[in-house]
Amino acid sequence: MLTGPVRRSATELCGALALGLFLACLWTWPLLPNLGSSLPFDPASAGPNGSDMHIWAWNFWWAGEVAAGRGAPFHSDAIFLPLGHSLVFHTHSFFWGILTLPLQWLFGVTFAVGAALLLLPAAAFAAASAAAFAAAAAASAAAASATSLASSLAFCSASARISMYFGRSQPLRR
């Protein structure tokens, strides 16, 4: 059982993480109710055939294929048939694909992409909230003002591009 300052620090950290997740859900709002059914989409930066999210979905799927032993990480036979093509210079999100394998297996690739894109800003918001709270607490600020400072700094530290990117979602074509 945690006691004293350790328990207070753990509570503050959980609060910062919860605040980060809440702000990420708010910041990426149309993403949460559409997890698994659509990919985030910004028509301002995408052509009529889709956006970079389709490449993220392919990368996540390819990471699953590699993990299952059906391919090599840096060469794919699924493109440029019949010889395949090198993926050495491809902009992989392979690391995120591997991290989300359990989500892919349970809920599908689209859900895993959305969850990863929700957790990235959540982690950024949580880190900023925890750092701001620690800085305010170190400056002997009251808990309410430290929480207010943490939430405002966390929310303002993310780029406006995130809100533009997650402003719309694109239904999947089946």
Protein Blocks (a to p, Z undefined) as FASTA:
>chain_A
ZZhjllmmmmmmmmmmmmmmmmmmmmmmmmmmmgojaccddfklccfkbcfklmmmmmmm
mmmmmmnopacfkbcfkgopakbpafklpccfklmmmmmmmmmmmnojklmmmmmmmmmm
mmmmmmmmmmmmmmmmmnopafklmmmmmmmmmmmmpcfklmmmmmpccdddZZ
